[in-house]
Every structure is written in C-alpha cells, then in structure tokens.
Amino acid sequence: MSVPTSATKPRKAVPKVVAVIDADACSGCRACVEVCPVACIDPVPGDIHPGVASFCEIDLDRCIGCRHCAQVCPWGAAEMVDTPSAPARVADKGGPARYVAARGDALVERARRNADEFLAKRRK
C-alpha cells in the first residue's frame, strides 16, 4: 500500500499566488524541478533535442504557491503572480510557437479556472 506524499496529495485550496515560468527566459536547468515540494513542475522537451528540456512548465492545479522555484531560478524565469492575474501572465509566457499553438489555450483555461475558484472562495 502506497502512502500519499505531499507530491501526490490533492491541494487543499487554491493559493493566493502561483508560479508562472517565462518559457523564453527559462534555460531548462531544472533547478525549480528539484526544489518543488509538490512535484508540479515538469521539463518540456525541446524540438531539436527531445532528450533535453528547453524550458519547464508549472501545473497550476498542483502549485501551492510556496515560492521555492522563484527563489532558486538562476535566470529569473520563475515568478510568483497573484492567482487572479495568472491567466493573463500564462497567455504571455512565451515558448516555442508549436508548443504554444498546441497547449496555450489549455494552459490559460487551467489558470482561469483556478482564478475563478480562488475569487469565488474569497467572496464567501
């Protein structure tokens, strides 16, 4: 029987801030991946060298807003943004054109859903 870890447990609430990685500034060094306590950061393989990460991506449904990624990023590519502002920031984060075309809308929608949930709970 496996015991849930912080990386596999569902998040208790949508945080006030979430991390967003600027794909154009990210080198794919994976420093953020190593420090994330909930394993919500994944390397995105490059087009030219699929075995090498070209940048990293945050799963906003799992991010707890701990700020570790932003603190260790040597390039300043990981930044913390207010959850309600996340959809606009995610839409502007850059990345390879093919990646943005394939995944951009889904990533923005995920950010929008989290922002709506955060704002709804705040109104209660």
Backbone as ProteinMPNN parsed JSONL, in Angstrom:
{"seq_chain_A": "MSVPTSATKPRKAVPKVVAVIDADACSGCRACVEVCPVACIDPVPGDIHPGVASFCEIDLDRCIGCRHCAQVCPWGAAEMVDTPSAPARVADKGGPARYVAARGDALVERARRNADEFLAKRRK", "coords_chain_A": {"N_chain_A": [[0.845, -1.176, 0.0], [0.663, 2.135, -0.947], [1.825, 5.144, 0.517], [0.447, 8.348, 0.646], [2.286, 11.162, -0.464], [3.456, 14.566, -0.091], [3.667, 15.281, -2.69], [1.784, 13.812, -4.027], [-0.672, 14.185, -2.862], [-3.874, 15.792, -3.071], [-4.213, 19.311, -3.583], [-5.1, 21.519, -0.932], [-6.387, 24.008, -1.085], [-6.872, 26.685, -3.44], [-4.043, 28.614, -3.948], [-3.032, 32.006, -2.938], [-1.085, 33.1, -4.524], [0.565, 31.94, -7.47], [3.048, 30.078, -9.266], [4.58, 31.047, -12.312], [6.273, 30.249, -15.229], [8.404, 31.911, -17.368], [8.761, 30.944, -20.455], [10.48, 31.774, -22.472], [12.623, 32.833, -21.105], [13.548, 30.767, -19.581], [16.019, 28.281, -19.085], [15.839, 25.587, -18.92], [17.193, 24.271, -16.905], [16.349, 22.889, -14.676], [16.468, 23.481, -11.938], [14.304, 24.423, -10.498], [12.579, 22.24, -10.629], [13.822, 20.429, -8.966], [13.514, 21.56, -6.385], [10.811, 21.796, -5.871], [8.219, 21.122, -3.665], [5.867, 19.743, -4.183], [6.036, 18.533, -6.595], [5.14, 19.805, -9.016], [6.24, 20.818, -11.285], [7.291, 20.421, -14.551], [9.727, 19.367, -16.926], [9.855, 20.509, -20.292], [10.348, 18.93, -23.27], [12.735, 19.785, -25.802], [12.417, 20.802, -29.284], [14.507, 20.344, -31.099], [16.399, 18.794, -29.693], [15.038, 16.325, -28.238], [15.57, 14.951, -25.834], [16.512, 16.802, -24.093], [15.537, 19.317, -21.889], [13.804, 22.174, -22.943], [12.515, 24.179, -21.68], [10.729, 24.709, -18.57], [7.558, 23.797, -17.13], [4.757, 24.793, -15.178], [2.343, 23.001, -13.332], [-0.564, 24.313, -12.751], [-2.734, 23.39, -11.336], [-1.688, 21.991, -9.287], [0.221, 23.552, -8.031], [1.287, 25.118, -5.037], [2.027, 27.614, -4.317], [4.45, 28.105, -2.961], [6.84, 29.428, -3.467], [9.446, 28.476, -3.783], [10.546, 27.769, -6.3], [10.817, 30.229, -7.63], [12.705, 31.396, -6.014], [15.036, 29.895, -6.446], [15.592, 29.958, -9.167], [18.023, 30.555, -11.526], [17.848, 32.261, -13.66], [15.766, 33.977, -13.38], [13.363, 33.268, -14.44], [11.183, 31.998, -13.306], [8.372, 33.176, -11.748], [6.304, 34.62, -9.204], [2.874, 35.117, -9.264], [-0.177, 36.875, -8.609], [-2.987, 34.848, -8.097], [-5.491, 35.583, -9.395], [-4.417, 37.075, -11.505], [-3.048, 35.278, -13.004], [-4.084, 33.976, -15.453], [-3.705, 35.897, -17.557], [-0.941, 36.258, -17.428], [0.005, 33.679, -17.96], [-0.853, 33.425, -20.583], [0.922, 35.077, -21.809], [3.448, 34.006, -21.541], [5.234, 32.921, -23.359], [7.399, 30.754, -25.336], [8.156, 27.959, -27.538], [6.692, 28.266, -30.769], [5.14, 26.127, -31.835], [4.561, 24.658, -29.541], [3.085, 26.53, -28.013], [0.891, 26.843, -29.719], [-0.208, 24.277, -29.583], [-0.691, 23.812, -26.821], [-1.277, 26.182, -25.488], [-3.941, 27.38, -25.165], [-5.197, 25.533, -23.431], [-3.581, 25.735, -21.156], [-3.998, 28.4, -20.385], [-6.729, 28.27, -19.869], [-6.745, 26.521, -17.665], [-5.447, 28.134, -15.78], [-7.316, 30.192, -15.645], [-9.544, 28.848, -14.593], [-8.571, 28.186, -12.031], [-8.217, 30.787, -11.025], [-10.878, 31.716, -11.015], [-11.987, 29.948, -9.131], [-10.509, 30.654, -6.849], [-11.297, 33.363, -6.51], [-14.056, 33.028, -6.102], [-14.156, 31.658, -3.645], [-13.061, 33.583, -2.061], [-15.008, 35.53, -2.022], [-16.929, 34.466, -0.395]], "CA_chain_A": [[0.0, 0.0, 0.0], [1.491, 3.335, -1.008], [1.451, 6.237, 1.407], [0.484, 9.604, -0.103], [3.284, 12.157, -0.094], [2.981, 15.909, -0.449], [3.66, 15.383, -4.148], [0.652, 13.098, -4.608], [-1.919, 14.61, -2.226], [-4.502, 16.941, -3.741], [-4.028, 20.606, -2.93], [-6.235, 21.823, -0.055], [-7.073, 25.215, -1.552], [-6.143, 27.445, -4.456], [-3.232, 29.602, -3.235], [-3.152, 33.42, -3.319], [-0.134, 33.304, -5.619], [1.047, 30.728, -8.138], [4.259, 30.287, -10.058], [4.498, 31.005, -13.77], [7.617, 30.267, -15.802], [8.556, 32.561, -18.674], [9.447, 29.934, -21.265], [11.55, 32.381, -23.26], [13.759, 33.113, -20.218], [13.944, 29.518, -18.925], [17.061, 27.519, -19.779], [15.599, 24.156, -18.758], [18.212, 23.73, -15.993], [15.623, 22.032, -13.735], [16.656, 23.836, -10.527], [12.959, 24.526, -9.92], [12.038, 20.884, -10.526], [14.463, 19.794, -7.812], [13.091, 22.11, -5.09], [9.351, 21.841, -5.735], [7.786, 20.108, -2.699], [4.685, 19.018, -4.645], [6.333, 17.984, -7.926], [4.205, 20.364, -10.003], [6.999, 21.417, -12.381], [7.751, 19.405, -15.497], [10.527, 19.833, -18.062], [9.241, 20.355, -21.611], [11.429, 18.589, -24.193], [12.963, 20.67, -26.939], [12.127, 20.276, -30.617], [15.735, 19.902, -31.757], [16.963, 17.721, -28.87], [13.929, 15.928, -27.374], [16.039, 14.467, -24.538], [16.954, 17.949, -23.301], [14.436, 20.253, -21.637], [14.025, 23.518, -23.474], [12.014, 25.025, -20.597], [9.906, 23.962, -17.625], [6.166, 24.244, -17.072], [4.097, 24.597, -13.884], [0.967, 22.504, -13.313], [-1.238, 25.248, -11.852], [-3.691, 22.677, -10.497], [-0.957, 21.409, -8.158], [1.091, 24.56, -7.413], [0.802, 25.587, -3.734], [2.489, 28.982, -4.106], [5.494, 28.097, -1.927], [7.883, 30.366, -3.913], [10.782, 27.877, -3.882], [11.043, 27.819, -7.679], [11.225, 31.605, -7.927], [13.902, 31.693, -5.229], [16.236, 29.208, -6.937], [15.797, 30.098, -10.614], [19.173, 31.426, -11.798], [17.557, 33.133, -14.802], [14.621, 34.83, -13.087], [12.258, 32.861, -15.314], [10.044, 31.614, -12.472], [7.89, 34.315, -10.967], [5.051, 34.43, -8.494], [1.85, 36.083, -9.67], [-1.46, 36.711, -7.929], [-3.8, 33.86, -8.803], [-6.408, 36.19, -10.37], [-3.652, 37.602, -12.645], [-2.345, 34.182, -13.672], [-4.447, 33.691, -16.847], [-3.05, 36.835, -18.481], [0.509, 36.003, -17.41], [0.222, 32.407, -18.653], [-1.048, 33.684, -22.015], [2.043, 35.881, -22.292], [4.701, 33.435, -21.059], [6.142, 32.574, -24.446], [7.707, 29.37, -25.636], [8.177, 27.631, -28.962], [5.397, 28.512, -31.42], [4.373, 24.885, -31.952], [4.101, 24.328, -28.19], [2.039, 27.492, -27.667], [-0.282, 26.513, -30.535], [-0.779, 23.009, -29.137], [-1.07, 23.762, -25.41], [-1.525, 27.506, -24.919], [-5.322, 27.597, -24.728], [-5.474, 24.678, -22.269], [-2.87, 26.287, -20.004], [-4.706, 29.618, -19.977], [-8.003, 27.843, -19.288], [-6.443, 25.989, -16.334], [-5.179, 29.301, -14.937], [-8.594, 30.9, -15.472], [-10.365, 28.039, -13.688], [-8.027, 28.385, -10.688], [-8.512, 32.167, -10.624], [-12.307, 31.778, -10.706], [-12.201, 29.234, -7.868], [-9.927, 31.485, -5.794], [-12.145, 34.539, -6.306], [-15.342, 32.581, -5.561], [-13.969, 31.362, -2.222], [-12.749, 34.852, -1.398], [-16.268, 36.265, -1.882], [-17.785, 33.816, 0.624]], "C_chain_A": [[0.888, 1.236, 0.0], [0.926, 4.418, -0.098], [1.517, 7.531, 0.614], [1.581, 10.524, 0.428], [2.733, 13.52, -0.468], [2.903, 16.077, -1.958], [2.453, 14.696, -4.775], [-0.684, 13.486, -3.986], [-2.539, 15.754, -3.011], [-4.291, 18.21, -2.916], [-5.282, 20.933, -2.12], [-7.052, 23.007, -0.544], [-6.237, 25.872, -2.64], [-5.358, 28.529, -3.723], [-3.451, 31.029, -3.738], [-2.235, 33.755, -4.482], [0.248, 31.951, -6.197], [2.286, 31.087, -8.946], [3.938, 30.187, -11.544], [5.924, 31.098, -14.282], [7.569, 30.909, -17.176], [9.402, 31.625, -19.53], [10.594, 30.514, -22.078], [12.784, 32.691, -22.42], [14.317, 31.846, -19.579], [14.979, 28.766, -19.756], [16.822, 26.017, -19.714], [16.569, 23.501, -17.797], [17.636, 22.812, -14.925], [15.877, 22.342, -12.26], [15.304, 23.886, -9.823], [12.336, 23.148, -9.698], [12.55, 20.221, -9.257], [13.925, 20.293, -6.477], [11.586, 22.095, -4.868], [8.865, 20.74, -4.781], [6.573, 19.292, -3.146], [4.836, 18.474, -6.063], [5.364, 18.487, -8.998], [4.919, 20.999, -11.192], [7.561, 20.307, -13.258], [8.608, 20.029, -16.583], [9.776, 19.572, -19.367], [10.371, 20.084, -22.598], [11.522, 19.569, -25.357], [12.636, 20.001, -28.256], [13.369, 19.68, -31.264], [16.36, 18.72, -31.03], [15.903, 17.276, -27.868], [14.35, 15.414, -25.995], [16.465, 15.58, -23.6], [15.778, 18.912, -23.135], [14.763, 21.606, -22.233], [13.501, 24.561, -22.499], [11.175, 24.147, -19.676], [8.53, 24.604, -17.535], [5.574, 23.896, -15.706], [2.698, 24.024, -14.098], [0.219, 23.351, -12.286], [-2.305, 24.588, -10.987], [-3.014, 22.068, -9.273], [-0.07, 22.409, -7.427], [0.473, 25.05, -6.101], [1.306, 26.992, -3.404], [3.606, 29.114, -3.091], [6.665, 29.034, -2.225], [9.282, 29.756, -4.063], [11.364, 27.997, -5.287], [11.555, 29.212, -8.03], [12.515, 31.965, -7.196], [15.157, 31.063, -5.817], [16.52, 29.411, -8.417], [16.951, 31.058, -10.902], [18.92, 32.434, -12.916], [16.401, 34.091, -14.536], [13.401, 34.487, -13.925], [11.01, 32.47, -14.532], [9.634, 32.818, -11.643], [6.564, 33.97, -10.317], [4.086, 35.523, -8.933], [0.585, 35.825, -8.855], [-2.318, 35.767, -8.758], [-4.796, 34.497, -9.775], [-5.702, 36.745, -11.615], [-3.009, 36.506, -13.486], [-2.789, 33.93, -15.116], [-3.758, 34.614, -17.853], [-1.555, 36.57, -18.555], [0.838, 34.705, -18.144], [0.095, 32.611, -20.161], [0.149, 34.391, -22.629], [3.407, 35.264, -21.995], [5.668, 32.975, -22.142], [6.341, 31.08, -24.626], [7.725, 29.141, -27.133], [6.776, 27.731, -29.574], [4.534, 27.256, -31.498], [3.787, 24.467, -30.597], [2.932, 25.232, -27.786], [0.764, 27.176, -28.441], [-0.981, 25.258, -30.015], [-1.344, 23.07, -27.721], [-1.515, 25.082, -24.805], [-2.921, 27.71, -24.375], [-5.656, 26.779, -23.484], [-4.795, 25.218, -21.016], [-3.555, 27.545, -19.486], [-6.031, 29.249, -19.319], [-7.804, 27.285, -17.881], [-6.201, 27.138, -15.354], [-6.471, 30.062, -14.649], [-9.499, 30.154, -14.488], [-9.892, 28.201, -12.242], [-8.341, 29.78, -10.169], [-9.98, 32.304, -10.23], [-12.615, 31.104, -9.369], [-11.68, 30.059, -6.69], [-10.835, 32.669, -5.479], [-13.505, 34.163, -5.71], [-15.23, 32.295, -4.065], [-13.705, 32.635, -1.435], [-14.023, 35.665, -1.141], [-17.151, 35.709, -0.772], [-17.594, 34.433, 1.984]], "O_chain_A": [[1.767, 1.37, 0.851], [-0.288, 4.579, 0.032], [2.53, 7.802, -0.031], [1.771, 10.639, 1.639], [1.674, 13.623, -1.086], [2.157, 16.922, -2.452], [2.127, 14.961, -5.932], [-1.732, 13.146, -4.533], [-1.824, 16.594, -3.558], [-4.203, 18.159, -1.689], [-6.397, 20.659, -2.564], [-8.277, 23.009, -0.429], [-5.034, 25.633, -2.74], [-5.942, 29.291, -2.953], [-3.987, 31.236, -4.827], [-2.564, 34.591, -5.324], [0.252, 30.942, -5.493], [2.529, 32.252, -9.261], [3.135, 29.358, -11.972], [6.699, 31.936, -13.819], [6.792, 30.502, -18.04], [10.616, 31.53, -19.346], [11.576, 29.822, -22.345], [13.883, 32.802, -22.963], [15.445, 31.851, -19.086], [14.837, 28.63, -20.971], [17.522, 25.25, -20.375], [16.758, 22.286, -17.858], [18.375, 22.031, -14.326], [15.529, 21.528, -11.405], [15.177, 23.441, -8.682], [11.651, 22.921, -8.701], [11.804, 19.535, -8.56], [13.88, 19.523, -5.517], [11.135, 22.364, -3.754], [9.071, 19.557, -5.051], [6.277, 18.256, -2.55], [3.864, 18.009, -6.659], [4.835, 17.704, -9.786], [4.281, 21.649, -12.021], [8.217, 19.382, -12.778], [8.272, 21.09, -17.11], [9.137, 18.532, -19.523], [11.263, 20.918, -22.752], [10.518, 20.104, -25.826], [12.583, 18.774, -28.34], [13.296, 18.631, -31.904], [16.8, 17.758, -31.66], [15.866, 17.794, -26.752], [13.54, 15.445, -25.069], [16.75, 15.327, -22.43], [15.113, 19.275, -24.105], [15.864, 22.126, -22.052], [13.978, 25.695, -22.483], [10.941, 22.975, -19.971], [8.357, 25.788, -17.822], [5.857, 22.836, -15.148], [1.953, 24.507, -14.951], [0.356, 23.13, -11.082], [-2.737, 25.176, -9.995], [-3.691, 21.673, -8.324], [0.355, 22.138, -6.304], [-0.717, 25.361, -6.051], [1.034, 27.504, -2.318], [3.704, 30.141, -2.42], [7.408, 29.394, -1.312], [10.215, 30.466, -4.438], [12.549, 28.293, -5.445], [12.606, 29.354, -8.655], [13.321, 32.747, -7.699], [16.24, 31.636, -5.701], [17.606, 29.06, -8.878], [16.873, 32.239, -10.563], [19.704, 33.366, -13.095], [16.089, 34.931, -15.38], [12.509, 35.317, -14.101], [9.896, 32.597, -15.042], [10.446, 33.403, -10.928], [5.805, 33.139, -10.814], [4.437, 36.702, -8.97], [0.313, 34.692, -8.46], [-2.367, 35.878, -9.983], [-4.942, 34.0, -10.891], [-6.326, 36.871, -12.668], [-2.482, 36.78, -14.565], [-1.925, 33.684, -15.958], [-3.279, 34.152, -18.889], [-0.964, 36.65, -19.632], [1.832, 34.633, -18.866], [0.86, 32.029, -20.93], [0.366, 34.312, -23.838], [4.429, 35.927, -22.176], [6.822, 32.668, -21.843], [5.563, 30.262, -24.137], [7.353, 30.022, -27.909], [5.794, 27.323, -28.954], [3.329, 27.315, -31.254], [2.657, 23.984, -30.523], [1.916, 24.755, -27.281], [-0.329, 27.233, -27.878], [-2.21, 25.188, -30.01], [-2.369, 22.448, -27.443], [-2.078, 25.096, -23.71], [-3.082, 28.166, -23.243], [-6.327, 27.277, -22.58], [-5.371, 25.165, -19.929], [-3.678, 27.731, -18.275], [-6.413, 29.852, -18.316], [-8.615, 27.552, -16.994], [-6.698, 27.112, -14.228], [-6.686, 30.522, -13.528], [-10.147, 30.776, -13.646], [-10.709, 28.336, -11.332], [-8.693, 29.942, -9.001], [-10.294, 32.939, -9.223], [-13.401, 31.617, -8.573], [-12.337, 30.151, -5.653], [-11.111, 32.947, -4.313], [-14.046, 34.911, -4.895], [-16.124, 32.656, -3.3], [-14.09, 32.743, -0.271], [-14.105, 36.4, -0.158], [-18.027, 36.41, -0.265], [-18.231, 34.011, 2.949]]}, "name": "protein", "num_of_chains": 1, "seq": "MSVPTSATKPRKAVPKVVAVIDADACSGCRACVEVCPVACIDPVPGDIHPGVASFCEIDLDRCIGCRHCAQVCPWGAAEMVDTPSAPARVADKGGPARYVAARGDALVERARRNADEFLAKRRK"}
